[in-house]
């Protein structure tokens, strides 16, 4: 029926509301950038806060054990690394063309970045869990403290994994589907 309509009237059977489509694409682009920015700020803030607490407690107690101080050092290095990656991500934002496909590509870049950040944070979480359990369990008599802390970290890990799949992967998949549809629309026109 569409082919008959197109051949008779030389007009497309379906009309696309381009302003609504542009608003939807821009909203997706803004949301992806906002999620990436919020994720960076939360991670940097949490890492610097934890670094300050661990370092401050070690200085206050005058106990300079290698496990807590190495944990604090790792947290500081990762916070600096994320700050540098954020700067790089923000500098790339203006390199995309000003079109619907360019906006979706920018959103996809931010979604990919957030996926990498989430994946990296899970590895960092694993390292923090090991060092935290090692710092809590000083003697064999205190094994239960380590067990409770380990259980806490296991529950937290599965929560982070759920967040990764539910929010970040689904966001990227939605953007990929939208990009495919936009490319189909461009090929029809």
N, CA and C atoms as an extended XYZ file, in Angstrom:
567
Properties=species:S:1:pos:R:3:atomname:S:1:resname:S:1:resid:I:1 pbc="F F F"
N         0.819       -1.184        0.000 N   UNK     1
C         0.000        0.000        0.000 CA  UNK     1
C         0.875        1.265        0.000 C   UNK     1
N         1.984        1.188        0.766 N   UNK     2
C         2.891        2.338        0.829 CA  UNK     2
C         3.488        2.615       -0.554 C   UNK     2
N         3.852        1.571       -1.274 N   UNK     3
C         4.436        1.759       -2.600 CA  UNK     3
C         3.427        2.382       -3.562 C   UNK     3
N         2.171        1.944       -3.491 N   UNK     4
C         1.137        2.512       -4.360 CA  UNK     4
C         0.945        3.983       -4.031 C   UNK     4
N         0.864        4.301       -2.744 N   UNK     5
C         0.697        5.700       -2.325 CA  UNK     5
C         1.858        6.563       -2.812 C   UNK     5
N         3.091        6.065       -2.595 N   UNK     6
C         4.272        6.831       -3.007 CA  UNK     6
C         4.288        7.065       -4.518 C   UNK     6
N         3.910        6.038       -5.305 N   UNK     7
C         3.953        6.179       -6.757 CA  UNK     7
C         2.852        7.107       -7.272 C   UNK     7
N         1.705        7.138       -6.596 N   UNK     8
C         0.608        7.977       -7.066 CA  UNK     8
C         0.778        9.444       -6.682 C   UNK     8
N         1.278        9.700       -5.454 N   UNK     9
C         1.287       11.085       -4.990 CA  UNK     9
C         2.689       11.689       -4.872 C   UNK     9
N         3.705       10.887       -5.042 N   UNK    10
C         5.090       11.324       -4.866 CA  UNK    10
C         5.335       11.928       -3.479 C   UNK    10
N         4.562       11.512       -2.517 N   UNK    11
C         4.739       11.941       -1.135 CA  UNK    11
C         4.783       10.700       -0.256 C   UNK    11
N         5.499       10.816        0.848 N   UNK    12
C         5.584        9.701        1.781 CA  UNK    12
C         4.251        9.518        2.487 C   UNK    12
N         3.890        8.273        2.761 N   UNK    13
C         2.645        7.958        3.443 CA  UNK    13
C         2.669        8.448        4.882 C   UNK    13
N         3.811        8.357        5.498 N   UNK    14
C         3.942        8.747        6.900 CA  UNK    14
C         4.755       10.041        6.993 C   UNK    14
N         4.320       10.909        7.847 N   UNK    15
C         5.064       12.149        8.082 CA  UNK    15
C         5.779       12.035        9.416 C   UNK    15
N         6.966       12.577        9.482 N   UNK    16
C         7.760       12.521       10.702 CA  UNK    16
C         7.789       13.915       11.305 C   UNK    16
N         7.454       13.995       12.553 N   UNK    17
C         7.528       15.266       13.268 CA  UNK    17
C         8.998       15.485       13.647 C   UNK    17
N         9.680       16.255       12.810 N   UNK    18
C        11.125       16.420       12.989 CA  UNK    18
C        11.478       17.173       14.260 C   UNK    18
N        10.660       18.125       14.660 N   UNK    19
C        10.975       18.868       15.882 CA  UNK    19
C        10.834       17.965       17.114 C   UNK    19
N         9.830       17.091       17.111 N   UNK    20
C         9.679       16.153       18.237 CA  UNK    20
C        10.823       15.148       18.259 C   UNK    20
N        11.228       14.701       17.069 N   UNK    21
C        12.352       13.767       16.980 CA  UNK    21
C        13.633       14.419       17.479 C   UNK    21
N        13.859       15.665       17.077 N   UNK    22
C        15.061       16.390       17.517 CA  UNK    22
C        15.049       16.581       19.033 C   UNK    22
N        13.889       16.913       19.597 N   UNK    23
C        13.776       17.066       21.051 CA  UNK    23
C        14.090       15.761       21.761 C   UNK    23
N        13.601       14.662       21.205 N   UNK    24
C        13.856       13.357       21.823 CA  UNK    24
C        15.343       13.008       21.765 C   UNK    24
N        15.968       13.266       20.634 N   UNK    25
C        17.401       12.976       20.480 CA  UNK    25
C        18.216       13.858       21.426 C   UNK    25
N        17.883       15.143       21.492 N   UNK    26
C        18.612       16.048       22.386 CA  UNK    26
C        18.410       15.663       23.849 C   UNK    26
N        17.214       15.193       24.198 N   UNK    27
C        16.968       14.748       25.574 CA  UNK    27
C        17.825       13.520       25.903 C   UNK    27
N        17.930       12.599       24.957 N   UNK    28
C        18.780       11.414       25.165 CA  UNK    28
C        20.249       11.822       25.292 C   UNK    28
N        20.677       12.763       24.460 N   UNK    29
C        22.055       13.237       24.506 CA  UNK    29
C        22.340       13.894       25.857 C   UNK    29
N        21.438       14.738       26.301 N   UNK    30
C        21.611       15.432       27.586 CA  UNK    30
C        21.619       14.435       28.744 C   UNK    30
N        20.728       13.455       28.694 N   UNK    31
C        20.651       12.461       29.768 CA  UNK    31
C        21.946       11.650       29.849 C   UNK    31
N        22.482       11.239       28.702 N   UNK    32
C        23.724       10.456       28.699 CA  UNK    32
C        24.879       11.268       29.266 C   UNK    32
N        24.964       12.548       28.889 N   UNK    33
C        26.029       13.411       29.412 CA  UNK    33
C        25.853       13.637       30.905 C   UNK    33
N        24.611       13.801       31.327 N   UNK    34
C        24.326       14.037       32.744 CA  UNK    34
C        24.666       12.810       33.592 C   UNK    34
N        24.345       11.634       33.105 N   UNK    35
C        24.650       10.404       33.841 CA  UNK    35
C        26.163       10.218       33.963 C   UNK    35
N        26.875       10.446       32.870 N   UNK    36
C        28.334       10.314       32.909 CA  UNK    36
C        28.945       11.323       33.871 C   UNK    36
N        28.464       12.548       33.828 N   UNK    37
C        29.000       13.598       34.702 CA  UNK    37
C        28.698       13.303       36.167 C   UNK    37
N        27.481       12.871       36.444 N   UNK    38
C        27.109       12.539       37.830 CA  UNK    38
C        27.935       11.359       38.342 C   UNK    38
N        28.123       10.359       37.496 N   UNK    39
C        28.925        9.206       37.898 CA  UNK    39
C        30.354        9.591       38.232 C   UNK    39
N        30.926       10.461       37.407 N   UNK    40
C        32.288       10.937       37.680 CA  UNK    40
C        32.362       11.688       39.004 C   UNK    40
N        31.441       12.627       39.189 N   UNK    41
C        31.467       13.440       40.413 CA  UNK    41
C        31.279       12.589       41.661 C   UNK    41
N        30.375       11.626       41.607 N   UNK    42
C        30.142       10.763       42.772 CA  UNK    42
C        31.385        9.934       43.068 C   UNK    42
N        31.976        9.352       42.039 N   UNK    43
C        33.172        8.535       42.272 CA  UNK    43
C        34.341        9.361       42.784 C   UNK    43
N        34.570       10.513       42.174 N   UNK    44
C        35.682       11.361       42.621 CA  UNK    44
C        35.459       11.804       44.064 C   UNK    44
N        34.245       12.250       44.361 N   UNK    45
C        33.929       12.688       45.727 CA  UNK    45
C        34.074       11.573       46.745 C   UNK    45
N        33.562       10.395       46.424 N   UNK    46
C        33.648        9.265       47.355 CA  UNK    46
C        35.098        8.838       47.573 C   UNK    46
N        35.860        8.796       46.500 N   UNK    47
C        37.265        8.389       46.625 CA  UNK    47
C        38.075        9.395       47.430 C   UNK    47
N        37.870       10.682       47.179 N   UNK    48
C        38.605       11.695       47.942 CA  UNK    48
C        38.168       11.722       49.403 C   UNK    48
N        36.877       11.513       49.658 N   UNK    49
C        36.378       11.454       51.028 CA  UNK    49
C        36.996       10.269       51.766 C   UNK    49
N        36.987        9.094       51.127 N   UNK    50
C        37.568        7.903       51.747 CA  UNK    50
C        39.072        8.074       51.967 C   UNK    50
N        39.759        8.654       50.990 N   UNK    51
C        41.186        8.930       51.134 CA  UNK    51
C        41.440        9.814       52.350 C   UNK    51
N        40.642       10.869       52.493 N   UNK    52
C        40.803       11.802       53.612 CA  UNK    52
C        40.542       11.120       54.945 C   UNK    52
N        39.498       10.317       55.020 N   UNK    53
C        39.151        9.618       56.267 CA  UNK    53
C        40.257        8.622       56.653 C   UNK    53
N        40.693        7.826       55.701 N   UNK    54
C        41.716        6.809       56.003 CA  UNK    54
C        43.030        7.468       56.397 C   UNK    54
N        43.443        8.465       55.630 N   UNK    55
C        44.701        9.150       55.929 CA  UNK    55
C        44.614        9.901       57.258 C   UNK    55
N        43.493       10.593       57.464 N   UNK    56
C        43.301       11.330       58.713 CA  UNK    56
C        43.294       10.412       59.926 C   UNK    56
N        42.627        9.265       59.812 N   UNK    57
C        42.593        8.310       60.926 CA  UNK    57
C        43.983        7.750       61.210 C   UNK    57
N        44.739        7.482       60.159 N   UNK    58
C        46.099        6.964       60.361 CA  UNK    58
C        46.990        8.003       61.038 C   UNK    58
N        46.870        9.248       60.623 N   UNK    59
C        47.685       10.307       61.236 CA  UNK    59
C        47.242       10.550       62.681 C   UNK    59
N        45.933       10.580       62.903 N   UNK    60
C        45.395       10.839       64.245 CA  UNK    60
C        45.809        9.749       65.236 C   UNK    60
N        45.746        8.492       64.789 N   UNK    61
C        46.107        7.377       65.671 CA  UNK    61
C        47.606        7.105       65.681 C   UNK    61
N        48.336        7.735       64.806 N   UNK    62
C        49.772        7.488       64.631 CA  UNK    62
C        50.056        6.019       64.337 C   UNK    62
N        49.154        5.402       63.580 N   UNK    63
C        49.322        4.011       63.137 CA  UNK    63
C        49.458        4.028       61.621 C   UNK    63
N        50.645        3.705       61.176 N   UNK    64
C        50.920        3.778       59.753 CA  UNK    64
C        51.087        2.369       59.178 C   UNK    64
N        49.964        1.630       59.160 N   UNK    65
C        49.972        0.284       58.590 CA  UNK    65
C        49.942        0.387       57.069 C   UNK    65
N        50.551       -0.557       56.418 N   UNK    66
C        50.669       -0.496       54.971 CA  UNK    66
C        49.336       -0.742       54.263 C   UNK    66
N        48.458       -1.551       54.854 N   UNK    67
C        47.192       -1.866       54.166 CA  UNK    67
C        46.289       -0.636       54.042 C   UNK    67
N        45.971        0.068       55.145 N   UNK    68
C        45.105        1.243       54.977 CA  UNK    68
C        45.754        2.360       54.155 C   UNK    68
N        47.048        2.546       54.322 N   UNK    69
C        47.704        3.610       53.565 CA  UNK    69
C        47.802        3.270       52.073 C   UNK    69
N        47.995        2.007       51.748 N   UNK    70
C        48.005        1.635       50.334 CA  UNK    70
C        46.602        1.759       49.738 C   UNK    70
N        45.590        1.447       50.537 N   UNK    71
C        44.211        1.626       50.091 CA  UNK    71
C        43.935        3.112       49.828 C   UNK    71
N        44.370        3.973       50.733 N   UNK    72
C        44.192        5.418       50.553 CA  UNK    72
C        44.946        5.904       49.311 C   UNK    72
N        46.139        5.390       49.091 N   UNK    73
C        46.917        5.765       47.914 CA  UNK    73
C        46.244        5.348       46.618 C   UNK    73
N        45.705        4.139       46.602 N   UNK    74
C        44.993        3.666       45.410 CA  UNK    74
C        43.776        4.555       45.147 C   UNK    74
N        43.068        4.914       46.217 N   UNK    75
C        41.882        5.761       46.052 CA  UNK    75
C        42.253        7.135       45.496 C   UNK    75
N        43.331        7.701       45.978 N   UNK    76
C        43.769        9.002       45.473 CA  UNK    76
C        44.176        8.901       44.006 C   UNK    76
N        44.918        7.870       43.649 N   UNK    77
C        45.349        7.706       42.261 CA  UNK    77
C        44.158        7.505       41.321 C   UNK    77
N        43.184        6.724       41.756 N   UNK    78
C        42.008        6.494       40.907 CA  UNK    78
C        41.194        7.781       40.770 C   UNK    78
N        41.074        8.560       41.830 N   UNK    79
C        40.357        9.839       41.758 CA  UNK    79
C        41.039       10.774       40.763 C   UNK    79
N        42.357       10.836       40.796 N   UNK    80
C        43.102       11.678       39.852 CA  UNK    80
C        42.917       11.159       38.422 C   UNK    80
N        42.951        9.851       38.253 N   UNK    81
C        42.751        9.246       36.941 CA  UNK    81
C        41.369        9.603       36.385 C   UNK    81
N        40.348        9.520       37.228 N   UNK    82
C        38.989        9.853       36.779 CA  UNK    82
C        38.887       11.339       36.429 C   UNK    82
N        39.546       12.193       37.200 N   UNK    83
C        39.547       13.629       36.886 CA  UNK    83
C        40.164       13.886       35.507 C   UNK    83
N        41.256       13.200       35.214 N   UNK    84
C        41.898       13.368       33.908 CA  UNK    84
C        41.021       12.842       32.776 C   UNK    84
N        40.375       11.709       33.002 N   UNK    85
C        39.464       11.143       32.001 CA  UNK    85
C        38.260       12.059       31.776 C   UNK    85
N        37.791       12.681       32.858 N   UNK    86
C        36.674       13.624       32.745 CA  UNK    86
C        37.063       14.808       31.868 C   UNK    86
N        38.241       15.330       32.101 N   UNK    87
C        38.726       16.457       31.299 CA  UNK    87
C        38.790       16.065       29.821 C   UNK    87
N        39.288       14.865       29.548 N   UNK    88
C        39.381       14.393       28.168 CA  UNK    88
C        37.987       14.212       27.567 C   UNK    88
N        37.064       13.642       28.334 N   UNK    89
C        35.691       13.427       27.843 CA  UNK    89
C        35.026       14.750       27.498 C   UNK    89
N        35.188       15.739       28.360 N   UNK    90
C        34.572       17.036       28.119 CA  UNK    90
C        35.179       17.754       26.913 C   UNK    90
N        36.467       17.544       26.665 N   UNK    91
C        37.100       18.192       25.510 CA  UNK    91
C        36.638       17.569       24.194 C   UNK    91
N        36.218       16.316       24.227 N   UNK    92
C        35.771       15.621       23.018 CA  UNK    92
C        34.323       15.987       22.658 C   UNK    92
N        33.549       16.497       23.613 N   UNK    93
C        32.120       16.746       23.413 CA  UNK    93
C        31.805       17.604       22.193 C   UNK    93
N        32.643       18.550       21.856 N   UNK    94
C        32.348       19.463       20.755 CA  UNK    94
C        32.855       18.968       19.399 C   UNK    94
N        33.371       17.778       19.343 N   UNK    95
C        33.919       17.257       18.086 CA  UNK    95
C        32.868       16.571       17.214 C   UNK    95
N        31.676       16.380       17.748 N   UNK    96
C        30.641       15.697       16.987 CA  UNK    96
C        29.894       16.705       16.117 C   UNK    96
N        29.455       16.239       14.950 N   UNK    97
C        28.741       17.149       14.047 CA  UNK    97
C        27.380       17.516       14.635 C   UNK    97
N        26.885       18.670       14.232 N   UNK    98
C        25.626       19.186       14.749 CA  UNK    98
C        24.468       18.656       13.897 C   UNK    98
N        24.122       17.399       14.117 N   UNK    99
C        23.009       16.750       13.422 CA  UNK    99
C        22.415       15.724       14.376 C   UNK    99
N        21.332       15.123       13.958 N   UNK   100
C        20.716       14.111       14.816 CA  UNK   100
C        21.654       12.926       15.033 C   UNK   100
N        22.300       12.485       13.973 N   UNK   101
C        23.243       11.361       14.094 CA  UNK   101
C        24.432       11.776       14.956 C   UNK   101
N        24.926       13.002       14.771 N   UNK   102
C        26.031       13.494       15.599 CA  UNK   102
C        25.654       13.561       17.068 C   UNK   102
N        24.421       13.987       17.341 N   UNK   103
C        23.960       14.040       18.733 CA  UNK   103
C        23.849       12.648       19.336 C   UNK   103
N        23.343       11.711       18.559 N   UNK   104
C        23.251       10.320       19.055 CA  UNK   104
C        24.647        9.745       19.235 C   UNK   104
N        25.563       10.044       18.316 N   UNK   105
C        26.936        9.555       18.462 CA  UNK   105
C        27.586       10.107       19.731 C   UNK   105
N        27.320       11.371       20.029 N   UNK   106
C        27.844       11.962       21.258 CA  UNK   106
C        27.238       11.270       22.486 C   UNK   106
N        25.940       11.006       22.447 N   UNK   107
C        25.288       10.296       23.549 CA  UNK   107
C        25.859        8.889       23.697 C   UNK   107
N        26.112        8.233       22.579 N   UNK   108
C        26.714        6.892       22.621 CA  UNK   108
C        28.123        6.933       23.207 C   UNK   108
N        28.873        7.967       22.852 N   UNK   109
C        30.224        8.117       23.415 CA  UNK   109
C        30.155        8.258       24.933 C   UNK   109
N        29.205        9.070       25.414 N   UNK   110
C        29.037        9.226       26.864 CA  UNK   110
C        28.559        7.931       27.517 C   UNK   110
N        27.674        7.203       26.841 N   UNK   111
C        27.189        5.929       27.385 CA  UNK   111
C        28.324        4.907       27.452 C   UNK   111
N        29.151        4.862       26.411 N   UNK   112
C        30.313        3.955       26.433 CA  UNK   112
C        31.277        4.330       27.541 C   UNK   112
N        31.484        5.620       27.721 N   UNK   113
C        32.354        6.099       28.791 CA  UNK   113
C        31.805        5.678       30.153 C   UNK   113
N        30.498        5.833       30.341 N   UNK   114
C        29.885        5.448       31.616 CA  UNK   114
C        29.995        3.944       31.845 C   UNK   114
N        29.867        3.165       30.794 N   UNK   115
C        30.047        1.717       30.927 CA  UNK   115
C        31.468        1.378       31.383 C   UNK   115
N        32.454        2.027       30.783 N   UNK   116
C        33.849        1.791       31.182 CA  UNK   116
C        34.092        2.234       32.619 C   UNK   116
N        33.505        3.368       32.997 N   UNK   117
C        33.642        3.864       34.364 CA  UNK   117
C        32.996        2.891       35.355 C   UNK   117
N        31.847        2.376       35.003 N   UNK   118
C        31.163        1.414       35.867 CA  UNK   118
C        31.963        0.119       35.987 C   UNK   118
N        32.504       -0.329       34.870 N   UNK   119
C        33.309       -1.555       34.876 CA  UNK   119
C        34.567       -1.361       35.718 C   UNK   119
N        35.221       -0.202       35.548 N   UNK   120
C        36.422        0.084       36.327 CA  UNK   120
C        36.101        0.179       37.819 C   UNK   120
N        34.960        0.776       38.146 N   UNK   121
C        34.598        0.913       39.559 CA  UNK   121
C        34.338       -0.436       40.204 C   UNK   121
N        33.864       -1.395       39.433 N   UNK   122
C        33.662       -2.742       39.991 CA  UNK   122
C        34.997       -3.397       40.323 C   UNK   122
N        36.010       -3.186       39.487 N   UNK   123
C        37.341       -3.717       39.804 CA  UNK   123
C        37.945       -3.002       41.005 C   UNK   123
N        37.734       -1.704       41.074 N   UNK   124
C        38.201       -0.942       42.226 CA  UNK   124
C        37.503       -1.426       43.492 C   UNK   124
N        36.223       -1.688       43.389 N   UNK   125
C        35.437       -2.199       44.508 CA  UNK   125
C        36.024       -3.518       45.010 C   UNK   125
N        36.422       -4.382       44.073 N   UNK   126
C        37.024       -5.668       44.420 CA  UNK   126
C        38.332       -5.461       45.189 C   UNK   126
N        39.158       -4.529       44.721 N   UNK   127
C        40.426       -4.234       45.393 CA  UNK   127
C        40.185       -3.647       46.782 C   UNK   127
N        39.233       -2.722       46.882 N   UNK   128
C        38.897       -2.120       48.181 CA  UNK   128
C        38.390       -3.192       49.141 C   UNK   128
N        37.596       -4.121       48.644 N   UNK   129
C        37.077       -5.202       49.495 CA  UNK   129
C        38.216       -6.044       50.054 C   UNK   129
N        39.155       -6.409       49.206 N   UNK   130
C        40.277       -7.249       49.663 CA  UNK   130
C        41.106       -6.506       50.710 C   UNK   130
N        41.457       -5.268       50.417 N   UNK   131
C        42.282       -4.511       51.359 CA  UNK   131
C        41.531       -4.194       52.653 C   UNK   131
N        40.230       -3.947       52.562 N   UNK   132
C        39.444       -3.669       53.770 CA  UNK   132
C        39.338       -4.891       54.660 C   UNK   132
N        39.057       -6.032       54.064 N   UNK   133
C        38.969       -7.267       54.848 CA  UNK   133
C        40.332       -7.575       55.461 C   UNK   133
N        41.404       -7.362       54.708 N   UNK   134
C        42.748       -7.610       55.234 CA  UNK   134
C        43.082       -6.678       56.390 C   UNK   134
N        42.590       -5.439       56.336 N   UNK   135
C        42.901       -4.508       57.425 CA  UNK   135
C        42.050       -4.762       58.665 C   UNK   135
N        40.873       -5.355       58.510 N   UNK   136
C        39.997       -5.629       59.654 CA  UNK   136
C        40.437       -6.883       60.396 C   UNK   136
N        40.841       -7.882       59.647 N   UNK   137
C        41.215       -9.156       60.261 CA  UNK   137
C        42.692       -9.094       60.650 C   UNK   137
N        42.926       -8.736       61.902 N   UNK   138
C        44.299       -8.669       62.397 CA  UNK   138
C        44.760      -10.006       62.966 C   UNK   138
N        43.856      -10.688       63.616 N   UNK   139
C        44.195      -11.976       64.226 CA  UNK   139
C        43.173      -13.022       63.801 C   UNK   139
N        43.500      -14.260       64.058 N   UNK   140
C        42.590      -15.352       63.704 CA  UNK   140
C        41.331      -15.332       64.573 C   UNK   140
N        41.404      -14.718       65.754 N   UNK   141
C        40.242      -14.650       66.633 CA  UNK   141
C        39.174      -13.691       66.113 C   UNK   141
N        39.531      -12.794       65.227 N   UNK   142
C        38.587      -11.799       64.718 CA  UNK   142
C        38.109      -12.133       63.306 C   UNK   142
N        38.034      -13.393       62.975 N   UNK   143
C        37.621      -13.811       61.641 CA  UNK   143
C        36.184      -13.392       61.336 C   UNK   143
N        35.341      -13.305       62.355 N   UNK   144
C        33.937      -12.958       62.149 CA  UNK   144
C        33.779      -11.513       61.632 C   UNK   144
N        34.688      -10.613       62.045 N   UNK   145
C        34.636       -9.238       61.524 CA  UNK   145
C        34.879       -9.235       60.013 C   UNK   145
N        35.863       -9.980       59.606 N   UNK   146
C        36.159      -10.093       58.176 CA  UNK   146
C        35.021      -10.746       57.411 C   UNK   146
N        34.366      -11.733       58.026 N   UNK   147
C        33.253      -12.408       57.368 CA  UNK   147
C        32.078      -11.448       57.165 C   UNK   147
N        31.765      -10.641       58.183 N   UNK   148
C        30.689       -9.669       58.044 CA  UNK   148
C        31.014       -8.625       56.979 C   UNK   148
N        32.240       -8.147       57.004 N   UNK   149
C        32.651       -7.156       56.015 CA  UNK   149
C        32.643       -7.746       54.607 C   UNK   149
N        33.086       -8.973       54.474 N   UNK   150
C        33.085       -9.644       53.180 CA  UNK   150
C        31.652       -9.822       52.668 C   UNK   150
N        30.732      -10.198       53.555 N   UNK   151
C        29.322      -10.334       53.160 CA  UNK   151
C        28.768       -8.996       52.675 C   UNK   151
N        29.114       -7.927       53.377 N   UNK   152
C        28.692       -6.584       52.962 CA  UNK   152
C        29.197       -6.270       51.561 C   UNK   152
N        30.465       -6.550       51.297 N   UNK   153
C        31.042       -6.256       49.988 CA  UNK   153
C        30.436       -7.140       48.891 C   UNK   153
N        30.088       -8.367       49.212 N   UNK   154
C        29.472       -9.254       48.220 CA  UNK   154
C        28.106       -8.713       47.819 C   UNK   154
N        27.308       -8.308       48.802 N   UNK   155
C        25.992       -7.734       48.499 CA  UNK   155
C        26.162       -6.452       47.666 C   UNK   155
N        27.109       -5.617       48.044 N   UNK   156
C        27.363       -4.387       47.296 CA  UNK   156
C        27.813       -4.659       45.869 C   UNK   156
N        28.614       -5.697       45.678 N   UNK   157
C        29.080       -6.036       44.338 CA  UNK   157
C        27.918       -6.420       43.438 C   UNK   157
N        27.019       -7.253       43.962 N   UNK   158
C        25.876       -7.661       43.144 CA  UNK   158
C        24.942       -6.483       42.867 C   UNK   158
N        24.860       -5.539       43.796 N   UNK   159
C        24.097       -4.321       43.538 CA  UNK   159
C        24.721       -3.496       42.422 C   UNK   159
N        26.047       -3.380       42.437 N   UNK   160
C        26.752       -2.633       41.386 CA  UNK   160
C        26.615       -3.334       40.041 C   UNK   160
N        26.642       -4.640       40.057 N   UNK   161
C        26.480       -5.412       38.819 CA  UNK   161
C        25.075       -5.225       38.241 C   UNK   161
N        24.082       -5.240       39.124 N   UNK   162
C        22.699       -5.008       38.702 CA  UNK   162
C        22.554       -3.612       38.097 C   UNK   162
N        23.147       -2.613       38.749 N   UNK   163
C        23.091       -1.245       38.240 CA  UNK   163
C        23.740       -1.157       36.857 C   UNK   163
N        24.873       -1.813       36.689 N   UNK   164
C        25.598       -1.804       35.420 CA  UNK   164
C        24.709       -2.350       34.295 C   UNK   164
N        24.077       -3.484       34.544 N   UNK   165
C        23.241       -4.102       33.508 CA  UNK   165
C        21.940       -3.340       33.297 C   UNK   165
N        21.302       -2.957       34.389 N   UNK   166
C        19.980       -2.347       34.291 CA  UNK   166
C        20.018       -0.950       33.707 C   UNK   166
N        20.929       -0.128       34.153 N   UNK   167
C        20.931        1.263       33.730 CA  UNK   167
C        21.866        1.530       32.566 C   UNK   167
N        23.112        1.146       32.685 N   UNK   168
C        24.108        1.582       31.714 CA  UNK   168
C        24.060        0.789       30.415 C   UNK   168
N        23.934       -0.511       30.518 N   UNK   169
C        23.858       -1.316       29.294 CA  UNK   169
C        22.537       -1.062       28.572 C   UNK   169
N        21.441       -0.960       29.321 N   UNK   170
C        20.156       -0.704       28.666 CA  UNK   170
C        20.125        0.683       28.027 C   UNK   170
N        20.769        1.665       28.638 N   UNK   171
C        20.837        3.002       28.046 CA  UNK   171
C        21.597        2.943       26.723 C   UNK   171
N        22.717        2.248       26.713 N   UNK   172
C        23.500        2.147       25.482 CA  UNK   172
C        22.708        1.420       24.396 C   UNK   172
N        22.029        0.335       24.766 N   UNK   173
C        21.251       -0.409       23.775 CA  UNK   173
C        20.117        0.444       23.203 C   UNK   173
N        19.472        1.239       24.053 N   UNK   174
C        18.425        2.139       23.572 CA  UNK   174
C        18.969        3.176       22.598 C   UNK   174
N        20.142        3.703       22.887 N   UNK   175
C        20.771        4.668       21.982 CA  UNK   175
C        21.160        4.026       20.656 C   UNK   175
N        21.643        2.788       20.714 N   UNK   176
C        21.998        2.089       19.471 CA  UNK   176
C        20.762        1.852       18.605 C   UNK   176
N        19.642        1.477       19.235 N   UNK   177
C        18.404        1.279       18.478 CA  UNK   177
C        17.931        2.584       17.848 C   UNK   177
N        18.024        3.674       18.610 N   UNK   178
C        17.611        4.963       18.074 CA  UNK   178
C        18.507        5.371       16.913 C   UNK   178
N        19.797        5.096       17.014 N   UNK   179
C        20.723        5.435       15.929 CA  UNK   179
C        20.387        4.647       14.668 C   UNK   179
N        20.078        3.360       14.835 N   UNK   180
C        19.696        2.534       13.682 CA  UNK   180
C        18.446        3.078       13.006 C   UNK   180
N        17.457        3.481       13.815 N   UNK   181
C        16.224        4.029       13.243 CA  UNK   181
C        16.486        5.336       12.504 C   UNK   181
N        17.349        6.184       13.077 N   UNK   182
C        17.688        7.437       12.401 CA  UNK   182
C        18.400        7.178       11.079 C   UNK   182
N        19.281        6.188       11.054 N   UNK   183
C        19.974        5.860        9.812 CA  UNK   183
C        18.989        5.320        8.769 C   UNK   183
N        17.998        4.533        9.225 N   UNK   184
C        16.969        4.041        8.301 CA  UNK   184
C        16.168        5.208        7.733 C   UNK   184
N        15.826        6.157        8.585 N   UNK   185
C        15.069        7.326        8.110 CA  UNK   185
C        15.861        8.145        7.106 C   UNK   185
N        17.162        8.281        7.342 N   UNK   186
C        17.998        9.041        6.418 CA  UNK   186
C        18.139        8.333        5.080 C   UNK   186
N        18.185        6.994        5.119 N   UNK   187
C        18.323        6.254        3.852 CA  UNK   187
C        17.037        6.291        3.041 C   UNK   187
N        15.878        6.422        3.715 N   UNK   188
C        14.610        6.512        2.998 CA  UNK   188
C        14.485        7.859        2.316 C   UNK   188
N        14.945        8.902        3.016 N   UNK   189
C        14.844       10.261        2.448 CA  UNK   189
C        15.921       10.458        1.469 C   UNK   189
